[in-house]
C-alpha cells in the first residue's frame, strides 16, 4: 500500500464526519448566514494557521498561503481573530513524517474549497461580502496538493513511517474537528 493509499484509508471516516458537521454544508445548500460564514472563516483560519506553522517547522520547501488568504477575508469582514491563542498549544508536529500526514489533510482540502467557492455566489446572505480570497474556484488553489502528491509519489516510506503519517493525519482531522466546534460567540 502506498503512503497516499494509507493516508486515505486512515482518514476516510474522520473526513466524512467533519464534512457532515461543518458550516460549509450551509454554503452548499445556500442557507448560510453572514455570521455563520464569518465563523466558518474563523474556524478555518485557526485550524490552518496552527497546522501551517507546525508543518513549516518540519518540511523544507513547503509553503501554504491558506491562512493568509483567510486572514484577508476575516479582516475585510472585521472579525477578531484573537481566539486563535486559545488553540495555539493543542496541535503539535514532532517530525517530518508527522508533517507529511498533516500536509495531506491541509492540502487535500483544496478540492472541497473549490467546490464551496462555486456555490458562494448562490448564497443570498453573502452577496455583500466582496470577492473571497480563501474559497476560490481558481485552479491555482490546487497547486499545493499537486506538488504534495508528486513528492509523495517520488518518495519511499517504511511501514512505520506510513503508520506515523496516517496517525498524524487522523490527529489533524480531529484537531480541525475540535476547532470547528467553536461557536457563534466567537464572532
SEZASE-19838 format. One line per field, with one value per atom (N, C-alpha, C): residue in three letters; atom name; y, z, x. Coordinates in Angstrom, 2 decimals. Each point is the difference from the previous one (the first is absolute). Layout:
BEGIN
aa	c(Ala	...)
at	c(CA	...)
north	c(Y	...)
up	c(Z	...)
east	c(X	...)
END
This chain:
BEGIN
aa	c(Unk	Unk	Unk	Unk	Unk	Unk	Unk	Unk	Unk	Unk	Unk	Unk	Unk	Unk	Unk	Unk	Unk	Unk	Unk	Unk	Unk	Unk	Unk	Unk	Unk	Unk	Unk	Unk	Unk	Unk	Unk	Unk	Unk	Unk	Unk	Unk	Unk	Unk	Unk	Unk	Unk	Unk	Unk	Unk	Unk	Unk	Unk	Unk	Unk	Unk	Unk	Unk	Unk	Unk	Unk	Unk	Unk	Unk	Unk	Unk	Unk	Unk	Unk	Unk	Unk	Unk	Unk	Unk	Unk	Unk	Unk	Unk	Unk	Unk	Unk	Unk	Unk	Unk	Unk	Unk	Unk	Unk	Unk	Unk	Unk	Unk	Unk	Unk	Unk	Unk	Unk	Unk	Unk	Unk	Unk	Unk	Unk	Unk	Unk	Unk	Unk	Unk	Unk	Unk	Unk	Unk	Unk	Unk	Unk	Unk	Unk	Unk	Unk	Unk	Unk	Unk	Unk	Unk	Unk	Unk	Unk	Unk	Unk	Unk	Unk	Unk	Unk	Unk	Unk	Unk	Unk	Unk	Unk	Unk	Unk	Unk	Unk	Unk	Unk	Unk	Unk	Unk	Unk	Unk	Unk	Unk	Unk	Unk	Unk	Unk	Unk	Unk	Unk	Unk	Unk	Unk	Unk	Unk	Unk	Unk	Unk	Unk	Unk	Unk	Unk	Unk	Unk	Unk	Unk	Unk	Unk	Unk	Unk	Unk	Unk	Unk	Unk	Unk	Unk	Unk	Unk	Unk	Unk	Unk	Unk	Unk	Unk	Unk	Unk	Unk	Unk	Unk	Unk	Unk	Unk	Unk	Unk	Unk	Unk	Unk	Unk	Unk	Unk	Unk	Unk	Unk	Unk	Unk	Unk	Unk	Unk	Unk	Unk	Unk	Unk	Unk	Unk	Unk	Unk	Unk	Unk	Unk	Unk	Unk	Unk	Unk	Unk	Unk	Unk	Unk	Unk	Unk	Unk	Unk	Unk	Unk	Unk	Unk	Unk	Unk	Unk	Unk	Unk	Unk	Unk	Unk	Unk	Unk	Unk	Unk	Unk	Unk	Unk	Unk	Unk	Unk	Unk	Unk	Unk	Unk	Unk	Unk	Unk	Unk	Unk	Unk	Unk	Unk	Unk	Unk	Unk	Unk	Unk	Unk	Unk	Unk	Unk	Unk	Unk	Unk	Unk	Unk	Unk	Unk	Unk	Unk	Unk	Unk	Unk	Unk	Unk	Unk	Unk	Unk	Unk	Unk	Unk	Unk	Unk	Unk	Unk	Unk	Unk	Unk	Unk	Unk	Unk	Unk	Unk	Unk	Unk	Unk	Unk	Unk	Unk	Unk	Unk	Unk	Unk	Unk	Unk	Unk	Unk	Unk	Unk	Unk	Unk	Unk	Unk	Unk	Unk	Unk	Unk	Unk	Unk	Unk	Unk	Unk	Unk	Unk	Unk	Unk	Unk	Unk	Unk	Unk	Unk	Unk	Unk	Unk	Unk	Unk	Unk	Unk	Unk	Unk	Unk	Unk	Unk	Unk	Unk	Unk	Unk	Unk	Unk	Unk	Unk	Unk	Unk	Unk	Unk	Unk	Unk	Unk	Unk	Unk	Unk	Unk	Unk	Unk	Unk	Unk	Unk	Unk	Unk	Unk	Unk	Unk	Unk	Unk	Unk	Unk	Unk	Unk	Unk	Unk	Unk	Unk	Unk	Unk	Unk	Unk	Unk	Unk	Unk	Unk	Unk	Unk	Unk	Unk	Unk	Unk	Unk	Unk	Unk	Unk	Unk	Unk	Unk	Unk	Unk	Unk	Unk	Unk	Unk	Unk	Unk	Unk	Unk	Unk	Unk	Unk	Unk	Unk	Unk	Unk	Unk	Unk	Unk	Unk	Unk	Unk	Unk	Unk	Unk	Unk	Unk	Unk	Unk	Unk	Unk	Unk	Unk	Unk	Unk	Unk	Unk	Unk	Unk	Unk	Unk	Unk	Unk	Unk	Unk	Unk	Unk	Unk	Unk	Unk	Unk	Unk	Unk	Unk	Unk	Unk	Unk	Unk	Unk	Unk	Unk	Unk	Unk	Unk	Unk	Unk	Unk	Unk	Unk	Unk	Unk	Unk	Unk	Unk	Unk	Unk	Unk	Unk	Unk	Unk	Unk	Unk	Unk	Unk	Unk	Unk	Unk	Unk	Unk	Unk	Unk	Unk	Unk	Unk	Unk	Unk	Unk	Unk	Unk	Unk	Unk	Unk	Unk	Unk	Unk	Unk	Unk	Unk	Unk	Unk	Unk	Unk	Unk	Unk	Unk	Unk	Unk	Unk	Unk	Unk	Unk	Unk	Unk	Unk	Unk	Unk	Unk	Unk	Unk	Unk	Unk	Unk	Unk	Unk	Unk	Unk	Unk	Unk	Unk	Unk	Unk)
at	c(N	CA	C	N	CA	C	N	CA	C	N	CA	C	N	CA	C	N	CA	C	N	CA	C	N	CA	C	N	CA	C	N	CA	C	N	CA	C	N	CA	C	N	CA	C	N	CA	C	N	CA	C	N	CA	C	N	CA	C	N	CA	C	N	CA	C	N	CA	C	N	CA	C	N	CA	C	N	CA	C	N	CA	C	N	CA	C	N	CA	C	N	CA	C	N	CA	C	N	CA	C	N	CA	C	N	CA	C	N	CA	C	N	CA	C	N	CA	C	N	CA	C	N	CA	C	N	CA	C	N	CA	C	N	CA	C	N	CA	C	N	CA	C	N	CA	C	N	CA	C	N	CA	C	N	CA	C	N	CA	C	N	CA	C	N	CA	C	N	CA	C	N	CA	C	N	CA	C	N	CA	C	N	CA	C	N	CA	C	N	CA	C	N	CA	C	N	CA	C	N	CA	C	N	CA	C	N	CA	C	N	CA	C	N	CA	C	N	CA	C	N	CA	C	N	CA	C	N	CA	C	N	CA	C	N	CA	C	N	CA	C	N	CA	C	N	CA	C	N	CA	C	N	CA	C	N	CA	C	N	CA	C	N	CA	C	N	CA	C	N	CA	C	N	CA	C	N	CA	C	N	CA	C	N	CA	C	N	CA	C	N	CA	C	N	CA	C	N	CA	C	N	CA	C	N	CA	C	N	CA	C	N	CA	C	N	CA	C	N	CA	C	N	CA	C	N	CA	C	N	CA	C	N	CA	C	N	CA	C	N	CA	C	N	CA	C	N	CA	C	N	CA	C	N	CA	C	N	CA	C	N	CA	C	N	CA	C	N	CA	C	N	CA	C	N	CA	C	N	CA	C	N	CA	C	N	CA	C	N	CA	C	N	CA	C	N	CA	C	N	CA	C	N	CA	C	N	CA	C	N	CA	C	N	CA	C	N	CA	C	N	CA	C	N	CA	C	N	CA	C	N	CA	C	N	CA	C	N	CA	C	N	CA	C	N	CA	C	N	CA	C	N	CA	C	N	CA	C	N	CA	C	N	CA	C	N	CA	C	N	CA	C	N	CA	C	N	CA	C	N	CA	C	N	CA	C	N	CA	C	N	CA	C	N	CA	C	N	CA	C	N	CA	C	N	CA	C	N	CA	C	N	CA	C	N	CA	C	N	CA	C	N	CA	C	N	CA	C	N	CA	C	N	CA	C	N	CA	C	N	CA	C	N	CA	C	N	CA	C	N	CA	C	N	CA	C	N	CA	C	N	CA	C	N	CA	C	N	CA	C	N	CA	C	N	CA	C	N	CA	C	N	CA	C	N	CA	C	N	CA	C	N	CA	C	N	CA	C	N	CA	C	N	CA	C	N	CA	C	N	CA	C	N	CA	C	N	CA	C	N	CA	C	N	CA	C	N	CA	C	N	CA	C	N	CA	C	N	CA	C	N	CA	C	N	CA	C	N	CA	C	N	CA	C)
north	c(-1.18	1.18	1.25	0.95	1.23	0.90	1.01	0.97	0.67	0.40	0.68	-0.90	-1.26	-0.93	-0.17	-0.07	-0.15	1.23	1.18	1.23	0.08	-0.34	0.02	-0.96	-1.22	-1.02	0.39	0.55	0.34	1.15	0.86	1.22	0.06	-0.97	0.08	0.28	-0.77	0.18	1.38	0.43	1.32	1.11	-0.15	0.99	0.12	-1.13	0.01	0.65	-0.33	0.57	1.51	0.49	1.44	0.73	-0.59	0.62	0.14	-1.00	0.03	1.09	0.20	0.92	1.42	0.27	1.26	1.02	1.27	1.08	0.13	-0.54	0.07	-0.66	-0.97	-0.64	1.02	1.05	1.04	0.88	0.04	0.69	-0.85	-1.30	-0.89	0.03	0.21	0.08	1.44	0.96	1.43	0.59	-0.62	0.44	0.75	0.21	0.56	1.49	0.38	1.41	0.68	1.31	0.72	-0.36	-0.06	-0.36	-1.42	-0.91	-1.38	-0.04	0.79	0.08	0.55	1.05	0.54	-1.06	-0.75	-1.06	-1.09	-0.38	-1.01	0.45	1.26	0.53	0.01	0.40	0.04	-1.41	-0.94	-1.39	-0.49	0.23	-0.43	0.71	1.29	0.77	-0.61	-0.28	-0.57	-1.35	-0.87	-1.34	0.06	0.82	0.08	0.70	1.09	0.77	-0.86	-0.67	-0.82	-1.18	-0.65	-1.15	0.42	1.11	0.50	0.30	0.65	0.34	-1.26	-1.02	-1.25	-0.72	-0.09	-0.67	0.69	1.32	0.75	-0.19	-0.43	-0.27	-1.30	-0.85	-1.33	-0.35	0.77	-0.29	1.15	-0.30	0.99	0.25	1.20	0.38	-0.23	0.14	-0.12	1.36	0.40	1.28	-0.17	0.78	0.05	1.42	0.51	1.35	-0.04	-1.17	-0.14	0.88	-0.02	0.83	1.48	0.36	1.40	0.45	-0.85	0.36	0.06	-0.89	0.05	1.29	0.40	1.23	1.22	0.03	1.11	0.06	-1.16	-0.05	0.42	-0.48	0.33	1.50	0.56	1.43	0.84	-0.42	0.72	-0.02	-1.07	-0.13	0.47	0.54	0.54	-1.05	-1.19	-1.08	-0.03	0.02	-0.08	-1.43	-0.16	-1.33	-0.36	0.78	-0.23	-1.35	-0.63	-1.30	-1.07	0.30	-0.91	-0.44	0.91	-0.30	-1.15	-0.16	-1.07	-1.39	-0.08	-1.29	-0.24	0.98	-0.01	-1.25	-0.53	-1.14	-1.34	-0.06	-1.23	-0.94	0.43	-0.84	0.17	-1.11	0.03	-1.08	0.32	-0.94	-0.16	-1.26	-0.26	-0.25	-0.39	-0.35	0.09	-0.26	0.09	-0.95	-1.21	-0.99	0.43	0.51	0.52	1.20	0.81	1.17	-0.44	-1.12	-0.53	-0.36	-0.63	-0.34	1.22	1.03	1.24	0.73	-0.05	0.66	-0.64	-1.30	-0.71	0.61	0.27	0.57	1.44	0.77	1.42	0.22	-0.65	0.21	-0.70	-1.11	-0.73	0.75	1.01	0.78	0.91	0.18	0.95	-0.36	-1.26	-0.40	0.36	-0.29	0.37	1.50	0.73	1.46	0.55	-0.65	0.43	-0.25	-1.12	-0.30	1.01	0.33	0.99	1.35	0.35	1.30	0.16	-1.08	0.07	0.29	-0.33	0.21	1.34	0.62	1.28	1.05	0.18	1.04	-0.27	-1.23	-0.36	0.20	0.45	0.22	1.45	0.17	1.34	0.85	-0.62	0.75	0.45	-0.42	0.34	0.93	0.55	0.82	1.25	0.50	1.25	-0.24	-1.22	-0.30	0.29	0.25	0.24	-1.31	0.13	-1.18	-0.75	-1.28	-0.76	-0.32	-0.06	-0.35	-1.46	-0.55	-1.39	-0.98	0.13	-0.88	0.54	-0.58	0.49	-1.17	0.24	-1.07	-0.10	0.81	0.01	-1.31	-0.51	-1.27	0.11	1.20	0.15	-0.38	-0.03	-0.42	-1.48	-0.72	-1.43	-0.24	1.06	-0.16	-0.74	0.38	-0.63	-1.49	-0.37	-1.40	-0.77	0.56	-0.66	-0.17	1.00	-0.09	-1.07	-0.01	-0.99	-1.42	-0.22	-1.33	-0.42	0.91	-0.31	-0.41	0.74	-0.34	-1.35	-0.28	-1.30	-1.14	0.17	-1.06	-0.22	1.01	-0.10	-0.36	-0.42	-0.34	-1.42	-0.61	-1.33	0.15	-0.79	0.06	-1.40	-0.13	-1.27	-0.14	-1.21	-0.22	0.86	0.13	0.82	1.46	0.50	1.39	0.17	-0.97	0.07	0.04	-0.83	-0.03	1.31	0.55	1.26	1.15	0.06	1.07	-0.15	-1.24	-0.24	0.42	-0.31	0.40	1.52	0.70	1.46	0.59	-0.63	0.47	-0.12	-1.11	-0.16	1.08	0.20	1.02	1.39	0.25	1.30	0.19	-1.03	0.07	0.22	-0.70	0.16	1.43	0.55	1.40	0.94	-0.19	0.83	-0.12	-1.22	-0.21	0.75	0.04	0.76	1.49	0.50	1.43	0.31	-0.92	0.23	-0.03	-0.32	0.08	1.41	0.87	1.40	0.56	0.70	0.41	1.49	0.41	1.36	1.08	-0.32	1.03	0.51	-0.71	0.40	1.11	0.24	1.05	1.23)
up	c(0.00	0.00	0.00	-0.86	-0.06	1.18	0.18	1.08	-0.24	-1.22	-0.30	0.32	-0.38	0.29	1.51	0.72	1.47	0.62	-0.47	0.53	-0.28	-1.22	-0.36	0.86	0.11	0.76	1.48	0.55	1.42	0.36	-0.97	0.32	-0.59	-0.78	-0.71	0.95	1.07	0.92	0.66	0.47	0.63	-0.99	-1.23	-1.04	-0.22	-0.12	-0.21	1.18	1.23	1.19	0.06	-0.30	0.06	-1.08	-1.17	-1.08	0.40	0.66	0.39	1.02	0.93	1.11	-0.26	-1.18	-0.30	-0.55	0.34	-0.52	-1.52	-0.60	-1.46	-0.69	0.66	-0.59	-0.22	0.83	-0.17	-1.22	-0.42	-1.26	-1.16	0.10	-1.07	-0.16	1.11	-0.07	-0.14	-0.02	-0.15	1.18	1.17	1.17	1.02	-0.26	1.01	0.25	1.26	0.36	-0.02	0.04	0.02	1.24	1.16	1.23	-0.06	-0.58	-0.15	-0.95	-1.04	-0.94	0.70	0.78	0.77	0.93	0.66	0.89	-0.78	-1.13	-0.84	-0.40	-0.40	-0.36	1.21	1.15	1.22	0.39	-0.05	0.33	-0.93	-1.27	-0.96	0.23	0.29	0.26	1.16	1.08	1.18	-0.36	-0.62	-0.32	-0.98	-1.04	-1.00	0.55	0.69	0.51	0.91	0.95	0.94	-0.72	-0.87	-0.73	-0.94	-0.72	-0.88	0.77	1.14	0.80	0.43	0.39	0.43	-1.17	-1.13	-1.17	-0.45	-0.07	-0.53	0.83	1.24	0.84	-0.39	-0.78	-0.28	-1.48	-0.88	-1.44	-0.70	-0.59	-0.79	-1.31	-0.50	-1.29	-0.06	1.12	0.02	0.34	-0.76	0.24	-0.08	0.78	-0.09	0.32	-0.79	0.24	0.43	0.39	0.35	1.18	1.07	1.16	-0.33	-0.83	-0.43	-0.77	-0.91	-0.77	0.91	0.98	0.97	0.81	0.41	0.79	-0.79	-1.28	-0.86	0.01	-0.16	0.02	1.36	1.06	1.36	0.29	-0.41	0.21	-0.76	-1.22	-0.80	0.68	0.73	0.70	1.45	0.37	1.35	1.10	-0.20	0.98	0.86	1.28	0.96	0.01	-0.18	-0.06	1.27	1.05	1.22	0.66	-0.30	0.56	-0.46	-1.02	-0.46	1.17	0.90	1.13	0.86	0.05	0.80	-0.54	-1.26	-0.66	-0.26	0.27	-0.41	0.41	1.17	0.47	-0.07	-0.80	-0.07	-1.12	-0.83	-1.12	-0.21	0.03	-0.18	-0.99	-0.76	-0.91	0.46	0.09	0.55	-1.04	-1.24	-0.98	-1.43	-0.95	-1.42	-0.37	0.52	-0.36	0.50	1.21	0.49	-0.84	-0.43	-0.84	-1.32	-0.53	-1.24	0.23	1.13	0.30	0.14	0.67	0.17	-1.34	-0.82	-1.31	-0.88	0.10	-0.76	0.29	1.26	0.39	-0.50	0.24	-0.34	-1.50	-0.77	-1.46	-0.66	0.58	-0.57	0.07	0.84	0.13	-1.19	-0.84	-1.11	-0.96	-0.28	-0.92	0.56	1.28	0.64	0.01	0.22	-0.02	-1.35	-1.07	-1.34	-0.22	0.49	-0.14	0.79	1.20	0.82	-0.70	-0.59	-0.68	-1.12	-0.68	-1.09	0.49	1.26	0.56	0.71	0.39	0.74	-0.69	-1.32	-0.64	0.11	0.30	0.12	1.41	0.92	1.39	0.16	0.13	0.07	1.14	1.14	1.17	-0.10	-1.06	-0.15	-1.18	-0.55	-1.21	0.22	1.22	0.27	0.57	0.00	0.67	-0.86	-1.27	-0.86	-0.50	-0.83	-0.62	1.05	0.20	0.99	-0.48	0.94	-0.30	0.33	0.98	0.40	-0.86	0.00	-0.83	-1.43	-0.80	-1.36	-0.99	-1.12	-1.00	-0.90	0.28	-0.85	0.12	-1.13	-0.03	0.79	0.13	0.71	1.47	0.53	1.39	0.16	-1.10	0.04	-0.12	-0.20	-0.20	1.16	1.22	1.16	0.06	-0.33	-0.01	-1.06	-1.19	-1.09	0.31	0.59	0.40	1.08	0.96	1.07	-0.58	-0.90	-0.61	-0.74	-0.73	-0.76	0.96	1.08	0.98	0.65	0.31	0.60	-0.95	-1.26	-0.98	-0.29	0.22	-0.26	1.25	1.06	1.25	0.41	0.73	0.56	1.50	0.52	1.42	0.58	1.20	0.73	0.53	0.41	0.60	1.25	0.78	1.20	-0.34	-1.05	-0.43	-0.50	-0.74	-0.48	1.17	1.00	1.18	0.77	0.14	0.74	-0.73	-1.31	-0.79	0.05	-0.09	0.06	1.35	1.07	1.33	0.13	-0.52	0.09	-0.90	-1.13	-0.84	0.77	0.70	0.82	1.09	0.67	1.05	-0.56	-1.23	-0.63	-0.24	-0.52	-0.18	1.34	1.04	1.32	0.50	-0.21	0.39	-0.77	-1.32	-0.77	0.58	0.33	0.58	1.30	0.83	1.25	-0.28	-0.95	-0.35	-0.57	-0.78	-0.62	1.00	1.27	1.05	0.58	-0.39	0.42	-0.41	0.92	-0.29	-0.34	-0.19	-0.48	0.95	1.26	0.94	-0.35	-0.88	-0.37	-1.06	-0.65	-1.06	0.39)
east	c(0.85	-0.85	0.90	-0.33	0.79	-0.32	0.83	-0.26	-1.35	-0.28	-1.26	-1.20	0.08	-1.09	-0.18	1.11	-0.08	-0.66	0.39	-0.58	-1.50	-0.38	-1.43	-0.80	0.51	-0.70	-0.13	1.07	0.03	-0.92	-0.32	-0.74	-1.41	-0.38	-1.29	-1.17	-0.11	-1.13	0.03	1.17	0.11	-0.34	0.48	-0.29	-1.50	-0.67	-1.46	-0.72	0.41	-0.64	0.17	1.19	0.25	-0.79	-0.09	-0.78	-1.47	-0.55	-1.42	-0.29	0.92	-0.25	0.52	0.48	0.65	-0.99	0.20	-0.85	0.08	1.03	0.12	-1.19	-0.61	-1.18	-1.12	-0.03	-1.02	0.29	1.26	0.31	-0.52	0.22	-0.44	-1.52	-0.73	-1.46	-0.50	0.94	-0.29	-0.75	0.09	-0.74	0.85	1.26	0.91	-0.30	0.05	-0.16	1.37	0.01	1.26	0.81	-0.64	0.73	0.55	-0.77	0.50	1.20	-0.04	1.12	1.25	-0.18	1.12	0.59	-0.88	0.46	0.74	-0.52	0.66	1.41	0.12	1.31	0.93	-0.51	0.80	0.45	-0.90	0.35	1.12	-0.16	1.00	1.33	-0.06	1.23	0.78	-0.67	0.68	0.62	-0.78	0.49	1.19	-0.13	1.07	1.24	-0.19	1.14	0.88	-0.61	0.77	0.65	-0.74	0.53	1.13	-0.19	1.06	1.28	-0.14	1.18	0.75	-0.74	0.63	0.67	-0.68	0.57	1.28	-0.04	1.16	1.26	-0.14	1.17	0.70	-0.68	0.55	0.14	-0.63	0.12	0.71	1.13	0.73	-0.73	0.10	-0.59	-1.51	-0.66	-1.46	-0.58	-1.00	-0.65	-1.51	-0.69	-1.45	-0.43	-0.92	-0.53	-1.46	-0.47	-1.42	-0.38	0.78	-0.36	0.13	0.94	0.14	-1.25	-0.47	-1.20	-1.24	-0.05	-1.11	0.06	1.19	0.16	-0.47	0.28	-0.46	-1.53	-0.63	-1.48	-0.55	0.63	-0.46	0.17	1.12	0.23	-1.03	-0.32	-0.99	-1.37	-0.28	-1.28	0.08	1.16	0.23	-0.24	0.58	-0.13	1.27	-0.19	1.11	0.53	1.31	0.60	0.78	-0.15	0.78	-0.30	-1.13	-0.33	1.00	0.77	1.06	0.89	0.29	0.89	-0.54	-1.31	-0.60	0.33	0.39	0.26	1.49	0.81	1.41	0.77	-0.22	0.79	-0.74	-1.03	-0.80	0.43	0.93	0.43	1.49	0.72	1.45	0.43	1.02	0.63	1.44	0.45	1.33	1.08	-0.38	1.02	-0.55	0.86	-0.34	-1.15	0.04	-1.02	-1.38	-0.07	-1.28	-0.44	0.94	-0.33	-0.63	0.45	-0.58	-1.47	-0.29	-1.39	-0.88	0.50	-0.77	-0.16	1.03	-0.06	-1.05	-0.14	-1.05	-1.37	-0.28	-1.29	-0.11	1.03	-0.02	-0.13	0.86	-0.01	-1.19	-0.43	-1.12	-1.32	-0.04	-1.23	-0.27	0.99	-0.13	-1.14	-0.19	-1.06	-1.37	-0.21	-1.27	-0.20	1.09	-0.07	-0.43	0.46	-0.40	-1.50	-0.50	-1.43	-0.84	0.45	-0.69	0.00	1.12	0.13	-1.02	-0.29	-0.97	-1.41	-0.29	-1.34	-0.15	1.11	-0.08	-0.87	0.12	-0.83	-1.50	-0.37	-1.42	-0.56	0.85	-0.42	-0.47	-1.30	-0.60	0.57	0.27	0.47	1.46	0.69	1.41	0.26	-1.04	0.14	0.86	0.04	0.74	1.40	0.48	1.28	1.23	-0.18	1.15	0.58	1.00	0.63	0.84	-0.27	0.76	1.41	0.92	1.39	0.30	-0.73	0.25	-0.79	-1.31	-0.82	0.03	0.88	0.16	-0.09	-0.67	-0.11	1.25	1.00	1.19	0.78	0.44	0.75	1.31	0.55	1.27	-0.12	-1.22	-0.17	0.32	0.11	0.34	1.51	0.77	1.44	0.67	-0.31	0.60	-0.30	-1.23	-0.40	0.79	0.10	0.71	1.48	0.61	1.42	0.15	-0.90	0.04	-0.10	-0.95	-0.16	1.26	0.59	1.22	1.12	0.16	1.04	-0.26	-1.27	-0.34	0.36	-0.36	0.22	1.48	0.82	1.43	0.81	-0.68	0.68	-0.35	0.92	-0.22	-0.25	-0.92	-0.33	-0.04	0.50	-0.10	-1.42	-0.35	-1.32	-0.16	1.06	-0.05	-0.30	0.64	-0.25	-1.43	-0.49	-1.39	-0.97	0.26	-0.86	0.07	1.20	0.18	-0.70	0.16	-0.64	-1.52	-0.49	-1.45	-0.56	0.72	-0.44	-0.07	1.00	-0.01	-1.09	-0.29	-1.11	-1.31	-0.19	-1.21	-0.05	1.14	0.06	-0.28	0.42	-0.25	-1.49	-0.65	-1.46	-0.70	0.45	-0.61	0.19	1.20	0.26	-0.94	-0.12	-0.92	-1.41	-0.41	-1.33	-0.19	1.04	-0.07	-0.17	0.75	-0.09	-1.38	-0.56	-1.30	-1.14	0.29	-1.02	-0.10	0.92	-0.05	-1.36	-0.67	-1.37	-0.14	-1.22	-0.30	0.45	0.22	0.45	1.40	0.69	1.35	0.03	-1.14	0.02	-0.79)
END
